[in-house]
């Protein structure tokens, strides 16, 4: 009896420790999200997501297939899907009896909650699989900066949901190779199906990699009778998703290819990560240096004797393939880093098991954590310059919100602002914007850049009239000019409209009537659009 009670105490302590690590790391940015009495999300895409959530909360059952709040008046047909919308709505309904702004709070907390659920699943699965060094995977999942970024507080982004679903799918695929049961097959099919519903990009490639790795190891892994349940579950989820969304994934920037590539260069997740960039150490620790050798040793050992892995747990070929492929994809685009580190964390215990001595595995792992811990040291105890930058960003967000509240109206009064600010202004004001943060908003993004870079007031007014703009929000000229010039591939001139609006009030065109200002921006009413 005492042994059983002791066992439950140990398990409880493990879960509490893991939960504390996950929530502490995901909520380290608490003061950037909860500022005063308001909630601020991490990036522009989060505000676009929350605009969708607000529509769904107002009209339960609504499936948002078109965005009127960006690229006005044409709007966009986004690739964003319903599952995360309604997860946030569901959390908001749970919080509604206790809070005055349940939607904003639910949006802020949804990703840490998903990370916590993913961590619990990984803890349960690794324990059930009896994987030695399993805490190396749990610790890396809990504190790796890139996984934290994907699931942090104030980031209601679909990547957080995909991370959870892909984690479950990879673990289920691994379990199928050791225990080919219909139950694990069903879990695999449901996880892959839901991930594909959320996004048909990364999950599709990861699924194909998993199937290819399974075929290389044994055809039975992919087409065996035990997989039938999983294939049925996958098909049912995809059919249901199609019935709900009633559209197929699409990606089109017809005629805008050059603009798209220049715009993509301003998006961090679309930037390359060179192989020798030190950020790899901050994501995974120093073990990444040994990873190729350890993967090779583990696969060679498995080929000679499939039961020779540490504790009879061997590295599946499909997981080795996913780790190597996502590493290469991350070199191409940083957005793949979430899935590289996720797969690497799941594989790490077996990789450490390839070392000849047990104590050596833990020694290597603990020492490898130094760059990750150094990164956390910089975040938790920043220098004066970083503190000043964070305070400035918070102050700017508050002032932008104050300007946006001037747009509140029962009438539709579209606005034009720099594209990276437009989603937040649209969310706070309830008014549609000309620009947006997605590639589907590229026509509006281009027109907003042309407006701010205009040296001819006639051309600027034509843009406003074409989009039916009632308000213009001017922001710091230096940044607007830099980003707009890069997008349009033009030189910066001295008489651009954004510089006039920001610094030369006396030269403001007569069709722009000053309305309000603060330390961050100025708001102008467009004449004849009252």
C-alpha positions as CSV (number, residue, x, y, z in Angstrom):
1,X,0.0,0.0,0.0
2,X,2.8,2.4,1.0
3,X,4.6,1.6,-2.2
4,X,1.5,2.4,-4.2
5,X,1.0,5.7,-2.4
6,X,4.6,6.5,-3.0
7,X,4.2,5.8,-6.7
8,X,1.3,8.1,-7.0
9,X,3.2,10.8,-5.2
10,X,6.1,10.5,-7.6
11,X,3.8,10.6,-10.6
12,X,2.0,13.6,-9.2
13,X,5.3,15.4,-8.7
14,X,6.4,14.6,-12.2
15,X,3.2,16.0,-13.7
16,X,3.3,19.1,-11.5
17,X,7.0,19.7,-12.3
18,X,6.4,19.4,-16.1
19,X,3.3,21.6,-15.9
20,X,5.2,24.2,-14.0
21,X,8.0,24.2,-16.6
22,X,5.6,24.5,-19.5
23,X,3.5,27.3,-18.0
24,X,6.4,29.2,-16.6
25,X,8.2,29.2,-20.0
26,X,5.0,30.0,-22.0
27,X,4.0,32.8,-19.6
28,X,7.4,34.5,-19.4
29,X,6.0,37.3,-21.6
30,X,3.0,37.9,-19.3
31,X,3.8,41.6,-18.8
32,X,3.8,42.2,-22.6
33,X,0.4,40.6,-23.0
34,X,-1.5,41.9,-20.0
35,X,-0.8,45.6,-19.9
36,X,-3.0,47.5,-17.5
37,X,-6.6,46.5,-18.0
38,X,-6.0,45.4,-21.6
39,X,-4.8,42.3,-23.5
40,X,-2.3,42.6,-26.4
41,X,-1.5,39.7,-28.7
42,X,2.0,38.9,-29.9
43,X,1.8,39.5,-33.7
44,X,-0.5,40.7,-36.4
45,X,-1.8,37.3,-37.4
46,X,-3.1,36.8,-33.9
47,X,-5.3,39.8,-34.2
48,X,-6.6,38.4,-37.5
49,X,-7.4,35.1,-35.8
50,X,-9.2,36.9,-33.0
51,X,-11.3,38.9,-35.4
52,X,-12.5,35.5,-36.7
53,X,-13.1,34.3,-33.2
54,X,-15.2,37.4,-32.4
55,X,-17.4,36.7,-35.5
56,X,-17.9,33.1,-34.4
57,X,-18.8,34.1,-30.9
58,X,-21.4,36.5,-32.1
59,X,-22.9,33.9,-34.5
60,X,-22.3,30.4,-33.1
61,X,-21.9,27.9,-35.9
62,X,-20.5,30.4,-38.3
63,X,-17.7,29.1,-40.5
64,X,-15.6,32.1,-41.6
65,X,-14.6,31.6,-45.2
66,X,-14.1,35.2,-46.2
67,X,-12.4,38.1,-44.4
68,X,-14.1,41.5,-44.8
69,X,-11.8,43.1,-42.3
70,X,-8.7,43.0,-44.5
71,X,-7.9,43.9,-48.1
72,X,-11.0,46.0,-48.1
73,X,-13.3,46.2,-50.1
74,X,-12.4,42.9,-52.0
75,X,-11.6,41.0,-48.7
76,X,-9.7,37.7,-48.7
77,X,-10.5,34.0,-48.9
78,X,-8.0,32.8,-46.2
79,X,-6.5,29.4,-45.7
80,X,-7.4,29.7,-42.0
81,X,-9.9,27.0,-40.8
82,X,-12.4,26.6,-38.1
83,X,-10.9,24.2,-35.4
84,X,-8.8,26.8,-33.6
85,X,-11.6,29.4,-33.9
86,X,-14.0,27.2,-32.0
87,X,-11.4,26.0,-29.5
88,X,-11.0,29.6,-28.5
89,X,-14.8,30.2,-28.4
90,X,-15.2,27.1,-26.3
91,X,-12.6,28.3,-23.8
92,X,-14.2,31.7,-23.8
93,X,-17.6,30.1,-22.9
94,X,-16.0,28.3,-20.0
95,X,-14.4,31.5,-18.8
96,X,-17.5,33.7,-19.3
97,X,-19.0,33.2,-15.8
98,X,-15.8,34.4,-14.2
99,X,-14.4,37.2,-16.5
100,X,-15.7,40.3,-18.1
101,X,-13.6,39.8,-21.4
102,X,-13.6,36.1,-21.9
103,X,-12.8,36.1,-25.6
104,X,-9.6,38.1,-25.2
105,X,-8.5,36.0,-22.2
106,X,-9.3,32.8,-24.0
107,X,-7.3,34.0,-27.0
108,X,-4.3,34.8,-24.8
109,X,-4.4,31.5,-23.0
110,X,-5.3,29.0,-25.7
111,X,-1.8,28.2,-26.8
112,X,-0.3,27.6,-23.3
113,X,-3.3,25.4,-22.6
114,X,-2.6,23.4,-25.7
115,X,1.1,23.2,-24.8
116,X,0.2,21.9,-21.4
117,X,-2.1,19.2,-22.9
118,X,0.7,18.2,-25.3
119,X,3.2,18.0,-22.5
120,X,0.8,15.7,-20.5
121,X,0.4,13.5,-23.5
122,X,4.1,13.2,-24.1
123,X,4.7,12.4,-20.4
124,X,2.0,9.7,-20.5
125,X,3.1,8.2,-23.8
126,X,6.8,8.2,-23.0
127,X,6.1,6.5,-19.6
128,X,3.8,3.9,-21.3
129,X,6.5,3.2,-23.9
130,X,9.1,2.9,-21.1
131,X,11.5,5.1,-22.9
132,X,14.7,5.7,-20.9
133,X,15.9,9.3,-20.7
134,X,12.3,10.3,-21.4
135,X,12.8,13.4,-19.3
136,X,15.3,14.7,-21.8
137,X,12.4,14.9,-24.3
138,X,10.0,16.4,-21.7
139,X,12.5,19.1,-20.6
140,X,13.4,20.1,-24.2
141,X,9.7,20.3,-25.1
142,X,9.1,22.4,-22.1
143,X,11.9,25.0,-22.5
144,X,13.1,25.0,-26.1
145,X,12.6,28.7,-27.1
146,X,11.1,28.0,-30.5
147,X,8.5,25.5,-29.1
148,X,7.8,28.1,-26.4
149,X,7.3,30.8,-29.1
150,X,4.9,28.6,-31.0
151,X,2.7,28.1,-28.0
152,X,3.3,31.1,-25.8
153,X,0.9,33.3,-24.0
154,X,-0.9,35.8,-26.3
155,X,-0.3,33.9,-29.5
156,X,-3.6,32.4,-30.7
157,X,-2.0,31.0,-33.8
158,X,-2.8,27.8,-35.7
159,X,0.8,26.6,-35.3
160,X,0.1,25.8,-31.6
161,X,-2.7,23.5,-32.5
162,X,-0.7,21.8,-35.2
163,X,2.3,21.3,-32.8
164,X,0.0,19.3,-30.5
165,X,-1.6,17.3,-33.2
166,X,1.7,16.4,-34.9
167,X,3.2,15.4,-31.6
168,X,0.3,13.0,-31.0
169,X,0.5,11.7,-34.6
170,X,4.3,11.0,-34.4
171,X,3.9,9.3,-31.0
172,X,1.0,7.2,-32.4
173,X,3.1,6.2,-35.4
174,X,5.9,5.1,-33.2
175,X,3.6,3.1,-30.9
176,X,2.1,1.4,-34.0
177,X,5.6,0.0,-34.8
178,X,5.9,-1.6,-31.3
179,X,2.2,-2.4,-30.7
180,X,0.2,-2.6,-34.0
181,X,-3.2,-2.1,-32.4
182,X,-6.4,-0.6,-33.9
183,X,-6.6,1.9,-31.1
184,X,-3.2,3.4,-31.9
185,X,-4.1,3.3,-35.6
186,X,-7.3,5.3,-34.8
187,X,-5.3,7.9,-32.8
188,X,-2.8,8.3,-35.7
189,X,-5.6,8.7,-38.2
190,X,-7.5,11.2,-36.1
191,X,-4.4,13.3,-35.3
192,X,-3.2,13.4,-38.9
193,X,-6.7,14.2,-40.1
194,X,-7.2,17.1,-37.7
195,X,-3.8,18.4,-38.4
196,X,-4.6,18.4,-42.1
197,X,-7.8,20.2,-41.4
198,X,-6.0,22.9,-39.5
199,X,-3.4,23.3,-42.3
200,X,-2.8,21.3,-45.5
201,X,0.9,22.5,-45.7
202,X,3.2,21.2,-42.9
203,X,1.1,18.3,-41.7
204,X,0.8,17.0,-45.3
205,X,4.5,16.9,-45.8
206,X,5.1,15.4,-42.4
207,X,2.5,12.7,-43.1
208,X,4.2,11.8,-46.4
209,X,7.6,11.6,-44.7
210,X,6.1,9.3,-42.0
211,X,4.6,7.1,-44.6
212,X,7.8,7.0,-46.7
213,X,9.8,6.1,-43.6
214,X,7.3,3.4,-42.7
215,X,7.5,1.9,-46.2
216,X,11.3,1.9,-46.1
217,X,11.2,0.0,-42.8
218,X,8.3,-2.4,-43.6
219,X,5.4,-2.3,-46.0
220,X,3.2,-3.8,-43.3
221,X,3.7,-0.6,-41.1
222,X,1.8,1.4,-43.7
223,X,-0.6,-1.0,-45.4
224,X,-1.0,-3.7,-42.8
225,X,-4.5,-4.7,-41.6
226,X,-4.0,-2.9,-38.3
227,X,-3.8,0.4,-40.2
228,X,-7.3,0.1,-41.7
229,X,-8.9,1.8,-38.7
230,X,-6.5,4.7,-39.0
231,X,-7.1,5.2,-42.7
232,X,-10.9,5.2,-42.1
233,X,-10.5,7.7,-39.3
234,X,-8.3,9.9,-41.5
235,X,-10.8,9.8,-44.4
236,X,-13.8,10.5,-42.1
237,X,-12.1,13.6,-40.6
238,X,-11.1,14.9,-44.0
239,X,-14.6,14.4,-45.4
240,X,-16.1,16.1,-42.3
241,X,-13.6,19.0,-42.7
242,X,-14.5,19.4,-46.3
243,X,-18.2,19.4,-45.5
244,X,-17.7,22.1,-42.8
245,X,-15.2,24.3,-44.7
246,X,-16.8,23.7,-48.2
247,X,-13.6,24.7,-50.0
248,X,-10.2,23.3,-50.9
249,X,-6.8,24.7,-49.7
250,X,-5.5,27.2,-52.3
251,X,-2.5,29.4,-52.6
252,X,-2.5,32.1,-55.3
253,X,-0.5,35.3,-55.8
254,X,-1.1,35.5,-59.5
255,X,0.6,38.5,-61.0
256,X,2.1,39.4,-57.6
257,X,5.0,37.0,-57.5
258,X,7.8,39.6,-57.2
259,X,5.8,41.5,-54.5
260,X,5.2,38.3,-52.6
261,X,8.9,37.4,-52.4
262,X,9.8,40.9,-51.2
263,X,6.9,40.9,-48.7
264,X,7.9,37.4,-47.5
265,X,11.4,38.7,-46.8
266,X,9.9,40.9,-44.0
267,X,8.2,37.8,-42.3
268,X,10.5,36.1,-39.8
269,X,8.9,32.7,-40.1
270,X,9.6,32.7,-43.9
271,X,13.3,33.6,-43.5
272,X,16.1,31.0,-43.9
273,X,18.1,29.8,-41.0
274,X,21.7,29.1,-42.1
275,X,23.2,25.8,-40.9
276,X,25.9,27.6,-38.8
277,X,23.6,30.1,-37.2
278,X,24.0,29.9,-33.4
279,X,20.2,29.9,-33.0
280,X,20.3,26.1,-33.5
281,X,22.1,25.8,-30.1
282,X,19.5,28.0,-28.5
283,X,16.7,25.8,-29.9
284,X,18.1,22.3,-29.2
285,X,21.3,22.6,-27.1
286,X,24.7,21.3,-28.0
287,X,23.4,17.8,-28.7
288,X,22.6,18.9,-32.3
289,X,26.3,18.7,-33.0
290,X,26.3,15.0,-32.2
291,X,22.8,14.3,-33.6
292,X,23.9,13.1,-37.1
293,X,26.4,10.6,-35.6
294,X,23.8,9.4,-33.0
295,X,21.1,9.0,-35.6
296,X,23.5,6.9,-37.8
297,X,24.6,4.8,-34.8
298,X,21.0,4.2,-33.8
299,X,19.9,3.2,-37.3
300,X,22.8,0.9,-37.7
301,X,22.1,-0.8,-34.4
302,X,18.4,-1.1,-35.3
303,X,19.3,-2.7,-38.7
304,X,21.6,-5.3,-37.0
305,X,19.1,-6.0,-34.2
306,X,15.7,-4.3,-34.1
307,X,15.6,-5.0,-30.3
308,X,19.0,-3.6,-29.6
309,X,17.8,0.0,-28.8
310,X,18.1,1.2,-25.2
311,X,15.6,-0.6,-23.1
312,X,14.4,-2.3,-26.3
313,X,13.3,1.1,-27.7
314,X,14.8,1.8,-31.1
315,X,14.6,4.9,-33.3
316,X,12.0,4.4,-36.1
317,X,13.2,5.1,-39.6
318,X,10.3,7.5,-40.2
319,X,11.2,9.6,-37.2
320,X,14.9,9.8,-38.2
321,X,13.7,10.9,-41.7
322,X,11.4,13.6,-40.2
323,X,14.2,15.0,-38.1
324,X,16.6,15.2,-41.0
325,X,14.0,16.5,-43.5
326,X,12.7,19.2,-41.2
327,X,16.2,20.3,-40.4
328,X,16.7,20.9,-44.1
329,X,13.3,22.6,-44.4
330,X,14.2,24.9,-41.5
331,X,17.3,26.0,-43.3
332,X,14.9,27.1,-46.1
333,X,12.2,28.6,-43.9
334,X,12.3,29.2,-40.1
335,X,8.6,28.1,-39.7
336,X,9.7,24.5,-40.0
337,X,11.8,24.9,-36.9
338,X,8.8,24.1,-34.7
339,X,8.5,20.7,-36.2
340,X,12.2,20.0,-36.4
341,X,12.7,20.7,-32.7
342,X,9.4,18.8,-31.8
343,X,10.6,15.7,-33.7
344,X,14.1,16.1,-32.4
345,X,12.8,16.2,-28.8
346,X,10.8,13.0,-29.3
347,X,13.8,11.2,-30.8
348,X,16.3,12.6,-28.3
349,X,16.0,9.9,-25.6
350,X,16.9,7.2,-28.1
351,X,19.7,9.3,-29.5
352,X,21.2,9.6,-26.0
353,X,20.8,5.9,-25.6
354,X,23.2,5.4,-28.5
355,X,26.0,6.6,-26.2
356,X,28.0,3.7,-24.7
357,X,27.5,4.7,-21.0
358,X,24.3,5.7,-19.2
359,X,25.8,8.4,-17.1
360,X,27.4,9.8,-20.3
361,X,23.9,10.4,-21.8
362,X,22.7,12.5,-18.9
363,X,26.0,14.4,-18.7
364,X,25.8,15.2,-22.4
365,X,22.2,16.3,-22.1
366,X,22.7,18.5,-19.1
367,X,25.8,20.2,-20.6
368,X,23.9,20.7,-23.9
369,X,21.3,22.8,-22.1
370,X,23.7,25.7,-21.4
371,X,22.8,27.8,-24.6
372,X,19.1,27.3,-23.9
373,X,19.5,28.3,-20.3
374,X,21.6,31.3,-21.4
375,X,18.8,32.3,-23.8
376,X,16.3,32.2,-20.9
377,X,18.7,34.1,-18.7
378,X,18.7,36.9,-21.3
379,X,14.9,36.8,-21.5
380,X,14.1,36.7,-17.8
381,X,16.8,39.1,-16.7
382,X,17.3,41.4,-19.7
383,X,19.8,44.2,-20.0
384,X,18.8,47.9,-19.8
385,X,18.5,48.2,-23.6
386,X,16.2,45.2,-23.8
387,X,14.1,46.5,-20.9
388,X,13.7,49.9,-22.7
389,X,12.7,48.2,-26.0
390,X,10.0,46.1,-24.2
391,X,8.7,49.2,-22.4
392,X,8.6,51.1,-25.7
393,X,6.7,48.3,-27.5
394,X,4.1,48.1,-24.7
395,X,3.7,51.9,-24.7
396,X,3.3,51.9,-28.5
397,X,0.7,49.1,-28.4
398,X,-1.3,51.1,-25.8
399,X,-1.2,54.3,-27.9
400,X,-2.1,52.5,-31.1
401,X,-5.1,51.1,-29.3
402,X,-6.1,54.6,-28.1
403,X,-6.0,55.9,-31.7
404,X,-7.9,52.9,-33.0
405,X,-10.8,53.5,-30.5
406,X,-11.4,56.8,-32.3
407,X,-12.7,54.7,-35.2
408,X,-15.4,53.0,-33.3
409,X,-18.7,53.6,-35.0
410,X,-22.0,51.8,-35.9
411,X,-21.2,52.7,-39.5
412,X,-18.6,51.0,-41.7
413,X,-15.7,53.4,-42.0
414,X,-12.7,51.7,-43.6
415,X,-9.2,52.7,-42.7
416,X,-5.7,52.7,-44.3
417,X,-2.6,52.0,-42.1
418,X,0.8,50.3,-42.4
419,X,0.0,46.6,-43.1
420,X,1.7,45.2,-40.0
421,X,-0.5,47.4,-37.8
422,X,-3.8,46.9,-39.7
423,X,-5.0,43.6,-38.1
424,X,-4.7,45.0,-34.6
425,X,-6.4,48.3,-35.5
426,X,-9.2,46.3,-37.3
427,X,-9.7,44.2,-34.1
428,X,-9.8,47.1,-31.7
429,X,-11.9,49.4,-33.9
430,X,-14.2,46.9,-35.6
431,X,-13.5,48.6,-38.9
432,X,-12.1,47.0,-42.0
433,X,-8.6,47.8,-43.2
434,X,-7.1,48.2,-46.7
435,X,-4.1,46.1,-45.7
436,X,-3.6,43.0,-43.7
437,X,-0.8,40.6,-42.5
438,X,-1.5,37.6,-44.8
439,X,-0.4,36.9,-48.3
440,X,-4.0,37.0,-49.4
441,X,-4.0,40.7,-48.4
442,X,-1.1,41.4,-50.8
443,X,-3.1,43.7,-53.1
444,X,-4.2,45.9,-50.2
445,X,-0.6,45.7,-48.7
446,X,0.8,47.0,-52.0
447,X,-1.8,49.8,-52.2
448,X,-1.1,50.9,-48.7
449,X,2.6,51.0,-49.4
450,X,2.0,53.0,-52.6
451,X,-0.1,55.5,-50.7
452,X,2.5,56.1,-48.0
453,X,5.3,56.4,-50.6
454,X,3.3,58.6,-52.9
455,X,4.8,62.0,-53.8
456,X,1.7,63.0,-55.8
457,X,-1.4,63.8,-53.8
458,X,-3.6,63.0,-56.8
459,X,-2.3,59.4,-56.9
460,X,-2.7,59.1,-53.1
461,X,-6.3,60.3,-53.2
462,X,-7.2,57.8,-56.0
463,X,-6.0,55.0,-53.8
464,X,-8.2,56.2,-51.0
465,X,-11.2,56.6,-53.3
466,X,-10.7,53.1,-54.8
467,X,-10.9,51.5,-51.4
468,X,-13.5,53.8,-49.9
469,X,-11.2,54.9,-47.1
470,X,-12.6,57.1,-44.3
471,X,-9.5,57.1,-42.0
472,X,-5.8,57.2,-42.4
473,X,-3.4,56.3,-39.6
474,X,0.1,57.6,-40.0
475,X,3.0,55.9,-38.2
476,X,6.7,56.6,-37.9
477,X,8.0,57.6,-41.3
478,X,11.4,55.9,-41.1
479,X,10.0,52.4,-40.6
480,X,7.1,52.9,-43.1
481,X,9.4,54.2,-45.7
482,X,11.9,51.4,-45.2
483,X,9.3,48.6,-45.4
484,X,7.3,50.2,-48.2
485,X,10.4,50.9,-50.3
486,X,11.6,47.3,-49.9
487,X,8.2,46.0,-51.0
488,X,7.8,48.3,-54.0
489,X,11.5,48.1,-54.8
490,X,11.8,51.9,-55.2
491,X,14.1,54.5,-53.7
492,X,13.1,56.7,-50.8
493,X,12.4,60.3,-51.7
494,X,12.2,63.4,-49.5
495,X,8.6,64.3,-50.1
496,X,6.8,60.9,-49.5
497,X,3.3,61.2,-48.0
498,X,4.2,59.2,-44.9
499,X,7.0,61.7,-44.1
500,X,4.7,64.6,-44.6
501,X,1.9,63.1,-42.4
502,X,4.4,62.2,-39.7
503,X,6.6,65.4,-39.6
504,X,5.3,68.2,-41.9
505,X,1.7,68.9,-40.8
506,X,1.6,72.1,-42.8
507,X,2.1,70.2,-46.1
508,X,-0.7,67.7,-45.4
509,X,-3.0,67.4,-48.5
510,X,-6.4,69.1,-48.0
511,X,-8.4,65.9,-48.3
512,X,-6.8,64.6,-45.1
513,X,-8.2,66.3,-42.0
514,X,-6.2,66.0,-38.8
515,X,-8.3,64.2,-36.1
516,X,-6.1,62.9,-33.3
517,X,-2.5,62.1,-32.4
518,X,-0.3,60.7,-29.6
519,X,3.4,59.8,-29.4
520,X,3.0,56.8,-31.7
521,X,0.8,58.0,-34.6
522,X,-1.6,60.4,-36.1
523,X,-5.1,59.9,-37.3
524,X,-6.6,61.7,-40.3
525,X,-10.2,61.8,-41.5
526,X,-10.6,61.6,-45.3
527,X,-12.6,64.6,-46.5
528,X,-15.8,63.9,-48.4
529,X,-16.1,60.5,-46.8
530,X,-18.1,61.6,-43.8
